[in-house]
Amino acid sequence: MSEKSQLLENLTSLQSTRILCVGDVMMDRFIYGSIERISPEAPIPVLLVDRERHMLGGAGNVVANLAALGVRATLVAAVGADAAGEDIRQQLTALGIEAALDVAADRFTTVKSRFVCGAQQMLRVDREKTNTIPADVENKIIDRITSAVPKADTVILSDYKKGLLTNKVVAAAITVAHQHGKPVIVDPKGQDFSRYQGATIITPNRKELEIASGLKTGTIDEIRAAALKLIMDCGIETILVTCGKDGMLLVSKDTPPVHIPARVREVYDVSGAGDTAIATFSAGIAVGLPIKNAALLSNIAAGIVVGKSGTATARPDEIRAVLEDGIVKTPKLATPQQAAEQAGRLHSRNHTIGFTNGCFDLLHPGHLSSLRQAKAHCDFLIVAINSDASVQRLKGPTRPVQNQHARADILAALDLVDMVVVFDEDTPLELIKQIKPDVLIKGGQYKLEDVVGYDVVMSYSGRIIRTEMKAGFSTTNTLSKIVG
């Protein structure tokens, strides 16, 4: 079986695996806005905020990536007794991740806030305490690891040097994993990698490798030499080095190194790419892939997420698209998640996202007129249509005349429309919250304050546009003429 065939086959097996992740969980906040002036108080730019995104970071992003792949993930971590910790708990629950979050009373939850203008991060503000966790929390963490390891296929240690992965916790996790024959994969930090002695694989980036080895890592040959030094000095079996634009290098003691070139066309945001890499690599190991093939899978996933904005994940369908076609295509017929991701990418490049919705049962000149007006106000127009069940609830059992697939296909064929999304609720409110359009467009028969999503869009200084209705055209009139 070829590498490609093996990777495609194993993608469908990921949901049969369970992975335990132990590490530093945090909240990543992205605050987006525009800069139009310099502050009169100091020579600094003023960021006019228009939207925020709160996402799981650190070990939280690792398990979010595992969940996106379909893996059953368990997280053991600690948070503060604060709102950020509760936000993390709620996000993990929403993703279906089994989480054992102990509260450390001596600290607050780590929050990294990134202030972004266009595609450029202007400032990052960290709120954290990095002292080691108290002894009582440390013992609870070890007890949780001891209980969880037997049920896991693979163990990940996600070390961000925030105080959770003490030497005692690391040693206990590796020891228990060895007792049960489970591989341990570590995303390391710091100068002393000997604390990970006994780990199956560690996944430092180029800079981390240089710091830990004390050797230069400017070339692939230098990276290999630095990795071999750590393998000999620290008692680690294999090192997978993530090298940014140079891809990855897989180094083991007794086998030739394997260089895997990067597979990414555009880079918008590297936040969390390492989390995606270790999550996908570990999933590949858990499902039984050889190390090289797991690294190939990981490389593809990392290339996908750096093409997205913010802390992101790679899904099996995206990985499959790269394996089959070599690229990830942006579908015109999209799921709500795909639409939100595309909006995030375009927002990072200062593109204006427009949103309109309707049943669009029988497309007529009135619809076309509204769509032309909508497209004139944005760079990228997303059209949301009610599902068949939603239309029936709104208009009765005889509607729609055309099913949702036919209606979506017709709209997607129009050059005016950039993306079509089907929603099953009675209103598109939840979809608007996910996409956060810059411009919300609706027919002129609605008062501004009656437009669904008005409050949401206005809360981040978006715009509401009412289109002029073309007289004499409606689906109801068309149907009555047909029946008559």
N, C-alpha and C positions, 0 to 999 in steps of 0.2 A: 504494500500500500504506500502511495506517495505521501510526502509530508503534508501537502495540501489536503488530500483526502482524509488523512488521519486527523488533522485539525478540524475540518468540517464535521467529521463524524463525532468527535469528542465535544464539540460545542453543544450538541444536544444532550450530552450526559452530565453537564455541569450541575443541573438541579438535583442530581442524586447525591451530591457531595455536601459535607458539612465542614466548615472551617472555623476554628477558634482564633479570634484576634484579641491580643492583650496589648494595651498601649495607651498613649496620651491622646485623649479626645479633646477636641476644641471646636469652637464656632468660628466659621469664616464669614465675615460680613463684607459685602461689596456695596459701596455707596457711589452711585453714578450721578454725574451732573455735568454742567457746562461752566466754562470760565470765560467771562466777558470783561472783567475789570480787575485791577489791583487794589488791594485793601488800602484805605486811607490811614490805617493804624500802623501798618508795617509794610515793607516791600515784599508782599506775598500775594499770590493769586487768591481770589474768592471763588470757591466752588459752589455753584447754585445747584443744590441737590434736587433731583427729580424722581429717583427711585432707589430702593435698597433690595438686596437679596441676602438672606441668611441661609448658610449651607453648612453641613457637617464637615469638619476639618480634621486633619491628623488621622488618628485611628478611626474616627467616625467616617471619614471619607473612604478609608480602606474598606470598611464593611458596607458602605453605600455602593461602592463599586462591585463588591461581591454580590450584593442583592440584585444589582442591575444585570449581572451575569446569570442570575437564577440560582446562585449558591445559597444554601441555608447557612447564615452567618450568626455567630455568637460573639458579643463584645464584652470583655471584662475591662473596666476602666473606673476612674474616679472623677467626680465633678465637685464644684462648690455648691453651697446651699444658696443658690441665686437663680435669677430668671433665665440666664443663659444655660445653666445646667438643666432646668426644666424644659427649655426649648429643645435642647439636644435629646432629652428623653422622649419628647413627643415626636420628633422627627424620626428617631430610631423605630418607635412603635409604628409609625405610619408606613415605614419601609418593610415591616414584618421582621425586623431584626431582634433576636433575643438578646437583651442587654442586662448585664449586672453592673449597675453604676453605684458604687459606694460614694457616700458624701464625705469629703475631707473637710472638717470644720476649720482647718487652719489656712484655707485658701479660697480663692474664687475661681470659677471656670475660666479657662484660657479663651480669650476672644481676640481674633486678629481682624482689624478693620482696615480695608483697602479703599482709598478714595480715588475714583477713576474719572478721567475726562477723555472722552473719545476712546481710543484704544490704549491710552497711556495711564498707568498708575502714577498718581501724583504724590501720594503719601501712604505709608502704612503705620497704623497705631496698634501696638500690642498691649493687652491688659492681662497680666499673668503673674503667677508666683511659681518659681521653679525649684524651690527647696524640696527635698525628698518627702514622700508621704509619711505621716505618723506611723509608728510601729503597729498600732491596732488596725489601721487601714491596710498596711502591708500584709499583715497576717490574714485578713479577710480576702485580699486579692489572691494570695497563695492558695487558700482553701477553695476559692472559686475555680482557680486553674486546675487544681487536683481533681475536682468534681467534673470539670468540663472536658478535659483532655481525652478520656476514654471514648467519648461520643464523637470526637472530631477525626477527620481524615488528615488534616494538616493544621499546624499551629503557626500563627504569625505573631511576631513581636514587633510592634510599630513604635520605635523609640524616637521621640522628639525632644528628649532631655527636659521634660517638664516635671520630673520627679516621681513618676509612677514606676518606671522600670528600674528599680534599685538593683544592686548586685544580687541581693537575696532573692528578689522576684525573678530575675533573669535565670539564675542558677536553678531555682526550683522548677520553673517552666521547662527548661531544657532537660532536667533530670526526669521529671514525670513523663515528658514526651518520649524519651528514650526507653523508659520502662514499658511503655505501651506500643513501642515501635512506630511512633508518629514522627514525620519530618518536621523540623523547625526552620522557618524562614524568617530572617531578621532584616528589617530596615534600620540600619545602625546610625548612631550619632556619636560624636566625641572623638577623642584621640586614642582611647584604649579599647581596641576591638578584642583584646584577650578576655574581656568580661563576657563575650559571646562564645567562649570556648565550648565546643561540642555541638554548635549549631550546624545544621545540614548545609544551609546556603545563606549568605548575607548579600544584600543588594545595595551597596553604597553608590552614590553618584561620584563623578570624577573628583570633585572638590573634597568630598568626605574621604575618599580613598587617599588622596594626597596628604590630608591632615593626619590620618591614622598611620600611614606608612612612612611619612617623612621624605617621600620620593616625589619627583616630578611626574605629572601625568599628562603632559602636553601631546604625546603621540600614542598611538595604539600600542606600540612596543613598550613605551614607558608605563602605560596602564597595566599591561601584562606583568611587567617586572614588579610593580608595586603590589599587585594582587597576589602574586606568588610569594612575596615576602610576608604578607599577612597570613596566608595559608600556612606557611611554615612556622611563623612566630606565634600564631593565635589558636592553632588547633581547629581550624575551620575547613570543611571538606571542599566547598566550592564557593566562588565569588562571581556574582553577576553584576557587572559595573554598567550603570546607565550613563551614557556619554553624550547626552543632548543631541546635537546635530550629527554626531558620529555614530549614533545608534547605541548598540550594546556590545559588551565583550564578556563572554562566558569563559571563566578560567578555573581549571581544576589542576590538582597536583600532578596527576599521571597521564593526562590526555592533552592533545593540542588545543590551544585556545580557539574559540569560535567567535568570529566577528559578525554581528548582525547589523547591516546598515539601517539607518533611520528610514521610516516610511511615513513621511508627512509632507503635504504640499504647502500648507500655510500654517503659521503659528500665530495665534491670537492671544493665548494666555497659557503659561506653563504651570499655573497654580494647581497643585495636587497631582501632577502627572506621575510623580514617583509613587503616590498611593495607588493610582490605577495600575502601574507597572507591577507592583508587588502583589496586588489583589489578583490580577489576571494570571501572573506567573504561578502563584500559589494554587489557584483554581486548576490550572493545567497539571500541576504536580499531583493534586488531590484526585484528579480523574484518571491518572495513570500515564500521562504523557512523558516521554523522555525529556530530560532537562532542556536539551536544545530546542525541541518543539514547543515546550512551555515558554521558553524565552522568545521564540518567534511570535507566539500568540500575544505575549506581553508587549512586545515591540509594536505590534499592530494597534493594540488598544491604546498605548501611550500616544501613538501618532494621531489617533482619533480625538483624544481629549484635548490636546494642545490646539486643535482646530476649533475648540469651543471657548466660550467666555466663562470666566469664573471657575470654581471648583466643580468639575464635571465627571461624568461616568461614561463608559463605553458599553453598549448593549450587544448581545449576540448577533442581532440582525445587521448592525453596523460592521462588526468584525467579519461576518459572513460576506458582506458586500465587498470588503477589501480583498478577502481571499478569492472571491469569484471574479470580480471585475477590476480589482486593483485600486478602486477609489470608493469613497462614501458619497453616494448621490443624495442630494436633497430632494425628497419626493414632493411632487405637487399635491398628491393626495396624502395627507399627513395625519398622524395621531396628535392628540393634544400635547403630548410630551415632545414630539418632533417639532411641532409648531413653536412651543416655548423655547426650545433649544435654538431653533433658527432665529427667532426674535432676539435672543441673547447675543448670538453671533453678530447680527446686523446692528444691534444697538451699540456693540463695542466699536463699530466702524462709523458711528454717527448716522446710520441710515434711519429714515423715518418709517415706522411700522403703522400701517392702517388696518382697521378691523371693521368689518360689517357683517351682518348676519340676516338670515331669513330662511323661509322654507324653499323658495325657488322651485316650486312644483312644476309649473310650465313656464319655461323661460320666454319672456316677451320683450318688446322694445322698451317698456318701462324699466324692466330689470337692467337692461343694457345701459340705459341712460344713467341710472343710479350708480352702476359700476364704473362707468366712465368718469363721473363726478368724483367718486371715491378715490379712484386711482390718481386723479389729478392732485390729491392732497398728500400723497405718500410715495415713498420709494418702493415699498413692498406691501402688497395688499393681501391680507388673509380674509377669506370668506368662510364663515361658519354657517353650516346648514343643520336644521333640525333633523334628527333621525326619524325613521318611519313611525316609531312608537310615540315620539314627541309630537309629530304632526297630527297623529290620530287624537292625542289628548287635547290638542289645541283646536282642531278643525273638524273632528268627528270621524266615524269609522270608514267613510267613503274616501278619505284622503290619506296619504297623497296619491295622486294619479300615477306618478312615477316613483319607483323606490329610491332609497337614499343613494344606492350605487350609481343608478342612472343619472340622478340629479348632480351628484358629485363629479361624474365623468364629464358631463356637459359643461359645467362651470370650469373644470380644470383645462378644458380644451380652449378656453378663451385666453388670448394674450393679455387681457386686462387683469386677469386673476393670477396671482403668484403662488397661492397655496389655498387648498380647500380642506376644512376640518369638519367632521361630523360630530355633533354633541347630542347626548341622549336626554339631558335635563329639559325642563320647560323653557328655561332661559339660558343664555350663554354667559351668565355672570361668573361662574367658576373658571370658565375658559379665559375670560377677560382678565381675571386675577392672575392666571398663569402666564399669559402672553404679555400683559402690560403694554398694550399698544399706545403709541404716541398720539394717534388720532382715532377716535371712535366715530364712525359714520352711520347715520340712520336717516330714513326718509323724513321729509319735511312735515308729514302729518303728526309727528310726535313733538311734544314740548321737550325742551332740553332736559329738564329735571325728571321727565318720565322715561328717558332713554335708559334701558338696562345697562348698568355699568357706569352711569354718570358719576356717581360718588367716587368710585374706584379711580377712574381716569383723572378726575379733577383733583384727587388727593395727591397726585404726583405731578400736577401742573400740565396734564395732557390737554388735548383739545377735543371738543365735540362739534361735529359738522353735520348740518342737516342738508340733505340733497333736495333739489327741486323735483317734484313728481311730474312725470310725463302724463298728461291727461288722456283718458280714454283706454288705458291699458291696466288690466288686472287679471289674475288667474281665475278668479270667480266669474268675471264677465266672459272670459274665453270659454270656460266650461259650460256656462249657460247657453252660449251660442251653439256649441257642439251638440248639447242635449236637445236644444230647440230645433 
